[in-house]
Amino acid sequence: MVTKKMIQEKIADLTEEQLNQVYDMIEQLSSSESTVKKTSLMSELQKISIDAPENFSIQVAISLGRDVSEE
């Protein structure tokens, strides 16, 4: 709320032309925020697709020298 009061104080000293410019900027900010929505992490993760063989993790483990025997 402090920022809002500081803005109101500054607006009181502006000319009509400057007020119009400020209004245009506010409109631009308002419209850009409504059109650009941040996607959630989960929705981004859902887009990931892995195309690999079923035993891919086993192949990687073997190539790294890890024991993959099932005991």
VMD Tcl script that builds the backbone (N, CA, C; Angstrom):
set m [mol new atoms 213]
animate dup $m
set s [atomselect $m all]
$s set {name element resname resid chain x y z} {
  {N N MET 1 A 0.806 -1.205 0.000}
  {CA C MET 1 A 0.000 0.000 0.000}
  {C C MET 1 A 0.847 1.267 0.000}
  {N N VAL 2 A 2.075 1.172 0.470}
  {CA C VAL 2 A 2.947 2.338 0.488}
  {C C VAL 2 A 3.221 2.803 -0.941}
  {N N THR 3 A 3.441 1.858 -1.831}
  {CA C THR 3 A 3.711 2.200 -3.224}
  {C C THR 3 A 2.530 2.924 -3.843}
  {N N LYS 4 A 1.335 2.458 -3.543}
  {CA C LYS 4 A 0.131 3.091 -4.096}
  {C C LYS 4 A 0.033 4.552 -3.651}
  {N N LYS 5 A 0.340 4.823 -2.394}
  {CA C LYS 5 A 0.292 6.205 -1.890}
  {C C LYS 5 A 1.369 7.057 -2.554}
  {N N MET 6 A 2.550 6.480 -2.745}
  {CA C MET 6 A 3.624 7.228 -3.397}
  {C C MET 6 A 3.242 7.566 -4.824}
  {N N ILE 7 A 2.610 6.641 -5.517}
  {CA C ILE 7 A 2.168 6.887 -6.892}
  {C C ILE 7 A 1.110 7.975 -6.918}
  {N N GLN 8 A 0.167 7.923 -5.994}
  {CA C GLN 8 A -0.891 8.939 -5.942}
  {C C GLN 8 A -0.312 10.323 -5.702}
  {N N GLU 9 A 0.700 10.420 -4.859}
  {CA C GLU 9 A 1.333 11.710 -4.600}
  {C C GLU 9 A 2.030 12.248 -5.857}
  {N N LYS 10 A 2.693 11.371 -6.592}
  {CA C LYS 10 A 3.382 11.788 -7.811}
  {C C LYS 10 A 2.381 12.187 -8.892}
  {N N ILE 11 A 1.267 11.468 -8.976}
  {CA C ILE 11 A 0.241 11.753 -9.985}
  {C C ILE 11 A -0.344 13.150 -9.802}
  {N N ALA 12 A -0.442 13.595 -8.571}
  {CA C ALA 12 A -1.021 14.915 -8.284}
  {C C ALA 12 A -0.235 16.043 -8.959}
  {N N ASP 13 A 1.035 15.834 -9.207}
  {CA C ASP 13 A 1.884 16.879 -9.795}
  {C C ASP 13 A 2.005 16.789 -11.316}
  {N N LEU 14 A 1.373 15.811 -11.949}
  {CA C LEU 14 A 1.525 15.612 -13.388}
  {C C LEU 14 A 0.571 16.494 -14.196}
  {N N THR 15 A 1.009 16.792 -15.420}
  {CA C THR 15 A 0.143 17.532 -16.342}
  {C C THR 15 A -0.874 16.564 -16.947}
  {N N GLU 16 A -1.848 17.115 -17.658}
  {CA C GLU 16 A -2.879 16.283 -18.293}
  {C C GLU 16 A -2.255 15.338 -19.331}
  {N N GLU 17 A -1.298 15.847 -20.073}
  {CA C GLU 17 A -0.628 15.007 -21.073}
  {C C GLU 17 A 0.144 13.860 -20.406}
  {N N GLN 18 A 0.834 14.176 -19.319}
  {CA C GLN 18 A 1.564 13.132 -18.592}
  {C C GLN 18 A 0.602 12.098 -17.998}
  {N N LEU 19 A -0.542 12.557 -17.519}
  {CA C LEU 19 A -1.543 11.643 -16.982}
  {C C LEU 19 A -2.045 10.680 -18.063}
  {N N ASN 20 A -2.223 11.211 -19.270}
  {CA C ASN 20 A -2.632 10.348 -20.385}
  {C C ASN 20 A -1.582 9.293 -20.689}
  {N N GLN 21 A -0.323 9.678 -20.618}
  {CA C GLN 21 A 0.764 8.726 -20.853}
  {C C GLN 21 A 0.791 7.652 -19.764}
  {N N VAL 22 A 0.600 8.083 -18.539}
  {CA C VAL 22 A 0.562 7.127 -17.418}
  {C C VAL 22 A -0.597 6.162 -17.596}
  {N N TYR 23 A -1.731 6.681 -17.987}
  {CA C TYR 23 A -2.904 5.832 -18.198}
  {C C TYR 23 A -2.641 4.805 -19.298}
  {N N ASP 24 A -2.009 5.238 -20.385}
  {CA C ASP 24 A -1.674 4.319 -21.476}
  {C C ASP 24 A -0.740 3.206 -20.994}
  {N N MET 25 A 0.237 3.569 -20.169}
  {CA C MET 25 A 1.153 2.571 -19.628}
  {C C MET 25 A 0.425 1.565 -18.736}
  {N N ILE 26 A -0.486 2.069 -17.926}
  {CA C ILE 26 A -1.261 1.192 -17.044}
  {C C ILE 26 A -2.110 0.236 -17.870}
  {N N GLU 27 A -2.712 0.733 -18.936}
  {CA C GLU 27 A -3.511 -0.116 -19.828}
  {C C GLU 27 A -2.652 -1.201 -20.467}
  {N N GLN 28 A -1.469 -0.832 -20.897}
  {CA C GLN 28 A -0.556 -1.811 -21.504}
  {C C GLN 28 A -0.178 -2.891 -20.493}
  {N N LEU 29 A 0.120 -2.488 -19.271}
  {CA C LEU 29 A 0.466 -3.452 -18.233}
  {C C LEU 29 A -0.701 -4.383 -17.939}
  {N N SER 30 A -1.884 -3.823 -17.847}
  {CA C SER 30 A -3.064 -4.628 -17.538}
  {C C SER 30 A -3.350 -5.645 -18.629}
  {N N SER 31 A -3.243 -5.222 -19.879}
  {CA C SER 31 A -3.552 -6.138 -20.971}
  {C C SER 31 A -2.468 -7.197 -21.135}
  {N N SER 32 A -1.216 -6.845 -20.898}
  {CA C SER 32 A -0.143 -7.831 -21.052}
  {C C SER 32 A -0.200 -8.886 -19.954}
  {N N GLU 33 A -0.609 -8.520 -18.753}
  {CA C GLU 33 A -0.713 -9.481 -17.661}
  {C C GLU 33 A -1.842 -10.468 -17.884}
  {N N SER 34 A -2.909 -10.015 -18.491}
  {CA C SER 34 A -4.044 -10.914 -18.681}
  {C C SER 34 A -3.812 -11.892 -19.825}
  {N N THR 35 A -2.970 -11.520 -20.795}
  {CA C THR 35 A -2.740 -12.411 -21.923}
  {C C THR 35 A -1.607 -13.400 -21.671}
  {N N VAL 36 A -0.647 -13.029 -20.850}
  {CA C VAL 36 A 0.479 -13.909 -20.575}
  {C C VAL 36 A 0.280 -14.556 -19.214}
  {N N LYS 37 A -0.012 -15.849 -19.249}
  {CA C LYS 37 A -0.174 -16.578 -17.999}
  {C C LYS 37 A 1.012 -17.500 -17.822}
  {N N LYS 38 A 1.523 -17.516 -16.622}
  {CA C LYS 38 A 2.614 -18.425 -16.331}
  {C C LYS 38 A 2.062 -19.836 -16.231}
  {N N THR 39 A 2.755 -20.755 -16.866}
  {CA C THR 39 A 2.326 -22.140 -16.763}
  {C C THR 39 A 2.941 -22.753 -15.508}
  {N N SER 40 A 2.233 -23.681 -14.936}
  {CA C SER 40 A 2.733 -24.307 -13.725}
  {C C SER 40 A 3.820 -25.313 -14.067}
  {N N LEU 41 A 4.600 -25.650 -13.087}
  {CA C LEU 41 A 5.667 -26.625 -13.277}
  {C C LEU 41 A 5.092 -27.961 -13.708}
  {N N MET 42 A 3.998 -28.373 -13.110}
  {CA C MET 42 A 3.401 -29.657 -13.462}
  {C C MET 42 A 2.943 -29.687 -14.919}
  {N N SER 43 A 2.352 -28.620 -15.394}
  {CA C SER 43 A 1.907 -28.616 -16.789}
  {C C SER 43 A 3.096 -28.661 -17.744}
  {N N GLU 44 A 4.212 -28.044 -17.358}
  {CA C GLU 44 A 5.417 -28.120 -18.177}
  {C C GLU 44 A 5.995 -29.529 -18.151}
  {N N LEU 45 A 5.988 -30.161 -16.985}
  {CA C LEU 45 A 6.515 -31.521 -16.882}
  {C C LEU 45 A 5.663 -32.519 -17.664}
  {N N GLN 46 A 4.364 -32.266 -17.741}
  {CA C GLN 46 A 3.489 -33.166 -18.481}
  {C C GLN 46 A 3.785 -33.149 -19.975}
  {N N LYS 47 A 4.418 -32.122 -20.451}
  {CA C LYS 47 A 4.750 -32.013 -21.868}
  {C C LYS 47 A 5.961 -32.867 -22.242}
  {N N ILE 48 A 6.721 -33.298 -21.233}
  {CA C ILE 48 A 7.934 -34.063 -21.502}
  {C C ILE 48 A 7.572 -35.468 -21.955}
  {N N SER 49 A 8.199 -35.866 -23.022}
  {CA C SER 49 A 7.986 -37.205 -23.568}
  {C C SER 49 A 9.349 -37.857 -23.772}
  {N N ILE 50 A 9.494 -39.076 -23.266}
  {CA C ILE 50 A 10.758 -39.784 -23.410}
  {C C ILE 50 A 10.549 -40.955 -24.359}
  {N N ASP 51 A 11.328 -40.961 -25.405}
  {CA C ASP 51 A 11.262 -42.037 -26.388}
  {C C ASP 51 A 12.521 -42.887 -26.220}
  {N N ALA 52 A 12.418 -43.953 -25.438}
  {CA C ALA 52 A 13.561 -44.813 -25.157}
  {C C ALA 52 A 13.072 -46.252 -25.014}
  {N N PRO 53 A 13.980 -47.211 -25.187}
  {CA C PRO 53 A 13.576 -48.610 -25.012}
  {C C PRO 53 A 13.208 -48.900 -23.555}
  {N N GLU 54 A 12.469 -49.989 -23.355}
  {CA C GLU 54 A 12.020 -50.329 -22.000}
  {C C GLU 54 A 13.174 -50.514 -21.038}
  {N N ASN 55 A 14.268 -51.071 -21.513}
  {CA C ASN 55 A 15.396 -51.344 -20.623}
  {C C ASN 55 A 16.445 -50.219 -20.642}
  {N N PHE 56 A 16.037 -49.039 -20.972}
  {CA C PHE 56 A 16.944 -47.902 -21.076}
  {C C PHE 56 A 17.706 -47.663 -19.772}
  {N N SER 57 A 17.018 -47.672 -18.657}
  {CA C SER 57 A 17.682 -47.401 -17.376}
  {C C SER 57 A 18.691 -48.494 -17.047}
  {N N ILE 58 A 18.384 -49.742 -17.437}
  {CA C ILE 58 A 19.311 -50.846 -17.203}
  {C C ILE 58 A 20.555 -50.656 -18.074}
  {N N GLN 59 A 20.340 -50.261 -19.329}
  {CA C GLN 59 A 21.474 -50.031 -20.228}
  {C C GLN 59 A 22.383 -48.928 -19.706}
  {N N VAL 60 A 21.798 -47.875 -19.187}
  {CA C VAL 60 A 22.586 -46.768 -18.639}
  {C C VAL 60 A 23.355 -47.244 -17.416}
  {N N ALA 61 A 22.691 -47.996 -16.527}
  {CA C ALA 61 A 23.354 -48.497 -15.327}
  {C C ALA 61 A 24.531 -49.390 -15.688}
  {N N ILE 62 A 24.357 -50.264 -16.666}
  {CA C ILE 62 A 25.432 -51.154 -17.100}
  {C C ILE 62 A 26.587 -50.329 -17.668}
  {N N SER 63 A 26.272 -49.320 -18.480}
  {CA C SER 63 A 27.331 -48.506 -19.074}
  {C C SER 63 A 28.102 -47.711 -18.018}
  {N N LEU 64 A 27.464 -47.480 -16.866}
  {CA C LEU 64 A 28.143 -46.776 -15.770}
  {C C LEU 64 A 28.837 -47.746 -14.816}
  {N N GLY 65 A 28.756 -49.054 -15.144}
  {CA C GLY 65 A 29.444 -50.052 -14.325}
  {C C GLY 65 A 28.704 -50.433 -13.063}
  {N N ARG 66 A 27.430 -50.216 -13.018}
  {CA C ARG 66 A 26.642 -50.562 -11.820}
  {C C ARG 66 A 26.088 -51.977 -11.946}
  {N N ASP 67 A 25.886 -52.588 -10.783}
  {CA C ASP 67 A 25.335 -53.929 -10.744}
  {C C ASP 67 A 23.828 -53.845 -10.904}
  {N N VAL 68 A 23.277 -54.547 -11.874}
  {CA C VAL 68 A 21.833 -54.510 -12.118}
  {C C VAL 68 A 21.191 -55.875 -11.921}
  {N N SER 69 A 21.930 -56.775 -11.268}
  {CA C SER 69 A 21.366 -58.114 -11.055}
  {C C SER 69 A 20.203 -58.030 -10.074}
  {N N GLU 70 A 19.183 -58.829 -10.343}
  {CA C GLU 70 A 17.992 -58.868 -9.492}
  {C C GLU 70 A 18.171 -59.982 -8.474}
  {N N GLU 71 A 18.355 -59.638 -7.234}
  {CA C GLU 71 A 18.535 -60.649 -6.187}
  {C C GLU 71 A 17.384 -60.649 -5.236}
}
mol reanalyze $m
mol bondsrecalc $m
mol representation Tube
mol addrep $m
